Amino acid sequence: MDLSGVYPALTTPFAADGSVSLGDLKYNIERYNSTGLAGYVVIGSTGESVLLSRGETESILATVKEAAGQGKRLIAGTGAESTAETIERTKRAAELGYHFALVKTPYYYKPAYKPDVLIAHYRRVADASPIPVLLYSVPIFTGVTLEAPEVAALSEHPNIVGIKDSSGHVMRVGEMVAMARPGFQVLTGSAPTLLAGITVGAKGAILALASALPEKCVELFELSRAAHIDKARELQNVLLKVSKVIASEHAIAGLKFAMDQRGYRGGIPRLPLVPINAAYKQRISESLVSFDPVAARA
């Protein structure tokens, strides 16, 4: 049940005709298998999950399961707007061999989603889930934030084992660690605050940036955990700058281009998301070269 380590929030490659490219996805996983990544998070925000059909989702889950190296922990994004649909998706992920379900907050009817409503939702999902559940708070996309008091309440459920917090607020991570039951595991979803998150008690991280720079994200985690603060701070500062250019400014399209530059198969995002322009491509390429001269490829 130990979730420590770094997990990439996997991207979904698309072919020229707009279909999901399972061959490119398998290629990426086979390359990631040789890194120190602890496992893979599939069908998350970075995977353009809300732009995928049910059939595509299932084929992606099956492909990653088949390609994943031995010992890699598999986390499936299964959150949906309704409790019933979330339960159905979670059970299917379990059938496909996934170890954990990552359940984002529902958000469409956000004025109604008071803490008691969210707590009831997650408890019902956890009651029905055959696999352990990770809460997922990603307010930049949902507008709904899981705060420390409701996380602490949910941590008492025996089948809710942790949370991915993508708020980027280190104080919130620290509050969750302090208030939740012993053994509850907090994973940060923010590369720019990875060092700070580990310092206040996070067990690991689920990072979009790890899809393009897995080795460096793992290195920062290991330095942080070993309390090599000076080296960790130096690497954190570099990753912060790179993350800002790649992910913060250009989101999924920028991340996919950075993956292309590093020899992975990123490709283009799915409409209505659009690729980045030539000027942005140049900025990302320059950031990779300055970060690691051997990383960027023409």
C-alpha positions as semicolon CSV with decimal commas, in nm:
position;residue;x (nm);y (nm);z (nm)
1;M;0,000;0,000;0,000
2;D;0,306;0,226;-0,002
3;L;0,256;0,497;-0,266
4;S;0,587;0,676;-0,224
5;G;0,765;0,782;-0,541
6;V;0,698;0,974;-0,859
7;Y;0,421;0,886;-1,104
8;P;0,380;1,051;-1,444
9;A;0,034;1,176;-1,530
10;L;0,037;0,998;-1,865
11;T;-0,054;1,177;-2,186
12;T;-0,270;1,020;-2,455
13;P;-0,104;1,008;-2,799
14;F;-0,325;1,068;-3,101
15;A;-0,265;0,961;-3,461
16;A;-0,284;1,198;-3,758
17;D;-0,650;1,109;-3,811
18;G;-0,735;1,201;-3,452
19;S;-0,771;0,847;-3,320
20;V;-0,591;0,722;-3,011
21;S;-0,250;0,580;-3,101
22;L;-0,209;0,276;-2,876
23;G;0,121;0,192;-3,045
24;D;0,271;0,526;-2,943
25;L;0,133;0,485;-2,591
26;K;0,296;0,142;-2,562
27;Y;0,625;0,287;-2,691
28;N;0,621;0,555;-2,419
29;I;0,546;0,303;-2,144
30;E;0,827;0,075;-2,256
31;R;1,069;0,367;-2,231
32;Y;0,934;0,474;-1,892
33;N;0,979;0,120;-1,762
34;S;1,355;0,173;-1,757
35;T;1,330;0,482;-1,535
36;G;1,284;0,508;-1,161
37;L;0,915;0,597;-1,188
38;A;0,707;0,420;-0,924
39;G;0,417;0,354;-1,160
40;Y;0,171;0,520;-1,392
41;V;-0,141;0,732;-1,361
42;V;-0,372;0,667;-1,654
43;I;-0,683;0,860;-1,766
44;G;-0,612;1,172;-1,565
45;S;-0,636;1,540;-1,654
46;T;-0,309;1,531;-1,849
47;G;-0,439;1,230;-2,041
48;E;-0,721;1,445;-2,183
49;S;-0,964;1,212;-2,011
50;V;-1,268;1,433;-2,064
51;L;-1,207;1,422;-2,441
52;L;-1,205;1,043;-2,464
53;S;-1,488;0,803;-2,538
54;R;-1,568;0,513;-2,306
55;G;-1,422;0,267;-2,557
56;E;-1,101;0,468;-2,594
57;T;-1,064;0,488;-2,219
58;E;-1,087;0,113;-2,182
59;S;-0,836;0,046;-2,462
60;I;-0,588;0,288;-2,303
61;L;-0,623;0,124;-1,963
62;A;-0,570;-0,220;-2,116
63;T;-0,265;-0,108;-2,317
64;V;-0,088;0,046;-2,019
65;K;-0,160;-0,259;-1,805
66;E;-0,012;-0,484;-2,071
67;A;0,299;-0,270;-2,128
68;A;0,379;-0,171;-1,769
69;G;0,694;-0,318;-1,620
70;Q;0,685;-0,557;-1,328
71;G;0,640;-0,381;-0,996
72;K;0,501;-0,060;-1,141
73;R;0,192;0,055;-0,950
74;L;-0,106;0,132;-1,172
75;I;-0,351;0,410;-1,088
76;A;-0,663;0,462;-1,300
77;G;-0,858;0,785;-1,317
78;T;-1,219;0,680;-1,262
79;G;-1,398;0,992;-1,144
80;A;-1,724;1,087;-1,315
81;E;-2,005;1,331;-1,247
82;S;-2,237;1,074;-1,096
83;T;-2,160;0,846;-0,806
84;A;-2,301;0,545;-0,993
85;E;-2,085;0,604;-1,300
86;T;-1,777;0,654;-1,083
87;I;-1,842;0,320;-0,913
88;E;-1,889;0,146;-1,248
89;R;-1,563;0,288;-1,387
90;T;-1,377;0,200;-1,070
91;K;-1,496;-0,161;-1,080
92;R;-1,391;-0,187;-1,444
93;A;-1,043;-0,055;-1,364
94;A;-1,014;-0,318;-1,095
95;E;-1,117;-0,589;-1,342
96;L;-0,841;-0,471;-1,576
97;G;-0,583;-0,514;-1,302
98;Y;-0,533;-0,162;-1,168
99;H;-0,414;-0,124;-0,811
100;F;-0,573;0,210;-0,719
101;A;-0,855;0,434;-0,839
102;L;-0,795;0,810;-0,861
103;V;-1,132;0,980;-0,816
104;K;-1,161;1,348;-0,902
105;T;-1,431;1,561;-0,746
106;P;-1,756;1,598;-0,939
107;Y;-1,789;1,961;-1,043
108;Y;-2,074;2,039;-1,282
109;Y;-2,323;2,125;-1,007
110;K;-2,056;2,288;-0,794
111;P;-2,289;2,518;-0,593
112;A;-2,445;2,202;-0,448
113;Y;-2,115;2,032;-0,367
114;K;-2,078;2,128;-0,004
115;P;-1,834;1,929;0,212
116;D;-2,102;1,689;0,337
117;V;-2,210;1,610;-0,021
118;L;-1,854;1,537;-0,132
119;I;-1,790;1,324;0,176
120;A;-2,103;1,118;0,110
121;H;-2,004;1,074;-0,256
122;Y;-1,656;0,948;-0,177
123;R;-1,773;0,718;0,098
124;R;-2,021;0,550;-0,136
125;V;-1,751;0,505;-0,401
126;A;-1,506;0,365;-0,146
127;D;-1,769;0,128;-0,005
128;A;-1,827;-0,019;-0,351
129;S;-1,470;-0,013;-0,484
130;P;-1,276;-0,342;-0,506
131;I;-0,949;-0,144;-0,500
132;P;-0,820;0,135;-0,274
133;V;-0,934;0,486;-0,357
134;L;-0,727;0,801;-0,391
135;L;-0,907;1,133;-0,365
136;Y;-0,825;1,383;-0,640
137;S;-0,852;1,758;-0,586
138;V;-0,774;1,958;-0,901
139;P;-0,939;2,298;-0,855
140;I;-0,773;2,459;-1,159
141;F;-0,997;2,241;-1,377
142;T;-1,297;2,165;-1,157
143;G;-1,334;2,476;-0,944
144;V;-1,390;2,240;-0,650
145;T;-1,131;2,206;-0,373
146;L;-1,106;1,932;-0,114
147;E;-0,993;2,107;0,201
148;A;-0,805;1,946;0,489
149;P;-1,109;1,895;0,721
150;E;-1,306;1,690;0,467
151;V;-0,991;1,503;0,364
152;A;-0,932;1,418;0,730
153;A;-1,289;1,291;0,763
154;L;-1,256;1,079;0,449
155;S;-0,920;0,942;0,558
156;E;-1,103;0,748;0,830
157;H;-1,259;0,526;0,564
158;P;-1,049;0,208;0,543
159;N;-1,063;0,201;0,161
160;I;-0,960;0,565;0,110
161;V;-0,582;0,554;0,132
162;G;-0,462;0,889;0,004
163;I;-0,509;1,200;-0,207
164;K;-0,354;1,369;-0,504
165;D;-0,364;1,740;-0,427
166;S;-0,307;1,956;-0,734
167;S;-0,382;2,289;-0,572
168;G;-0,014;2,382;-0,559
169;H;-0,056;2,514;-0,203
170;V;0,207;2,369;0,027
171;M;0,022;2,477;0,341
172;R;-0,281;2,273;0,231
173;V;-0,058;1,967;0,183
174;G;0,086;2,016;0,531
175;E;-0,260;2,052;0,682
176;M;-0,376;1,730;0,519
177;V;-0,072;1,542;0,647
178;A;-0,127;1,679;0,998
179;M;-0,503;1,622;1,015
180;A;-0,550;1,289;0,836
181;R;-0,524;0,952;1,009
182;P;-0,178;0,793;1,041
183;G;-0,087;0,610;0,723
184;F;-0,298;0,826;0,494
185;Q;-0,076;0,923;0,200
186;V;-0,068;1,267;0,040
187;L;0,072;1,299;-0,312
188;T;0,140;1,640;-0,458
189;G;0,039;1,717;-0,815
190;S;0,269;2,018;-0,848
191;A;0,624;1,988;-0,984
192;P;0,718;2,344;-0,879
193;T;0,642;2,263;-0,515
194;L;0,768;1,904;-0,500
195;L;1,055;1,975;-0,260
196;A;0,831;2,177;-0,029
197;G;0,560;1,912;-0,044
198;I;0,798;1,632;0,054
199;T;0,936;1,851;0,332
200;V;0,591;1,890;0,492
201;G;0,512;1,520;0,467
202;A;0,392;1,429;0,117
203;K;0,476;1,068;0,027
204;G;0,535;1,136;-0,340
205;A;0,401;1,306;-0,649
206;I;0,185;1,259;-0,956
207;L;0,332;1,499;-1,211
208;A;0,257;1,598;-1,568
209;L;0,618;1,710;-1,604
210;A;0,732;1,353;-1,531
211;S;0,595;1,251;-1,871
212;A;0,869;1,461;-2,035
213;L;1,139;1,462;-1,767
214;P;1,091;1,144;-1,564
215;E;1,455;1,105;-1,458
216;K;1,485;1,459;-1,322
217;C;1,153;1,440;-1,134
218;V;1,262;1,113;-0,974
219;E;1,603;1,263;-0,890
220;L;1,438;1,557;-0,715
221;F;1,214;1,324;-0,516
222;E;1,509;1,113;-0,405
223;L;1,717;1,417;-0,309
224;S;1,424;1,560;-0,115
225;R;1,356;1,236;0,068
226;A;1,724;1,198;0,156
227;A;1,734;1,556;0,288
228;H;2,006;1,665;0,047
229;I;1,854;2,007;0,067
230;D;2,110;2,216;-0,123
231;K;2,114;1,983;-0,424
232;A;1,737;1,941;-0,406
233;R;1,682;2,316;-0,394
234;E;1,907;2,368;-0,695
235;L;1,724;2,108;-0,902
236;Q;1,384;2,230;-0,781
237;N;1,463;2,582;-0,903
238;V;1,557;2,450;-1,246
239;L;1,247;2,232;-1,270
240;L;1,031;2,522;-1,160
241;K;1,150;2,731;-1,456
242;V;1,112;2,445;-1,702
243;S;0,768;2,355;-1,568
244;K;0,653;2,714;-1,606
245;V;0,748;2,724;-1,973
246;I;0,628;2,375;-2,062
247;A;0,320;2,310;-1,851
248;S;0,200;2,630;-1,687
249;E;0,216;2,846;-1,999
250;H;0,134;2,591;-2,267
251;A;-0,048;2,315;-2,078
252;I;-0,097;1,977;-2,246
253;A;0,010;2,095;-2,592
254;G;0,338;2,225;-2,451
255;L;0,399;1,908;-2,254
256;K;0,341;1,692;-2,559
257;F;0,584;1,898;-2,764
258;A;0,846;1,868;-2,488
259;M;0,795;1,491;-2,495
260;D;0,858;1,492;-2,871
261;Q;1,181;1,681;-2,812
262;R;1,298;1,420;-2,563
263;G;1,229;1,123;-2,785
264;Y;0,889;1,027;-2,646
265;R;0,574;1,030;-2,856
266;G;0,369;1,326;-2,744
267;G;0,209;1,450;-3,063
268;I;-0,079;1,693;-3,076
269;P;-0,370;1,737;-2,838
270;R;-0,729;1,654;-2,929
271;L;-0,965;1,926;-3,046
272;P;-1,081;2,165;-2,916
273;L;-0,728;2,187;-2,772
274;V;-0,480;2,306;-3,033
275;P;-0,103;2,263;-3,085
276;I;0,135;2,539;-2,984
277;N;0,280;2,774;-3,246
278;A;0,637;2,802;-3,368
279;A;0,734;3,075;-3,123
280;Y;0,623;2,869;-2,826
281;K;0,799;2,563;-2,963
282;Q;1,121;2,763;-2,974
283;R;1,079;2,871;-2,611
284;I;1,026;2,514;-2,495
285;S;1,322;2,386;-2,696
286;E;1,543;2,655;-2,547
287;S;1,427;2,575;-2,195
288;L;1,513;2,208;-2,243
289;V;1,857;2,284;-2,384
290;S;1,944;2,520;-2,100
291;F;1,815;2,266;-1,850
292;D;1,996;1,964;-1,993
293;P;2,193;2,000;-2,318
294;V;2,154;1,632;-2,400
295;A;1,781;1,630;-2,337
296;A;1,645;1,828;-2,631
297;R;1,638;1,670;-2,973
298;A;1,596;1,843;-3,308
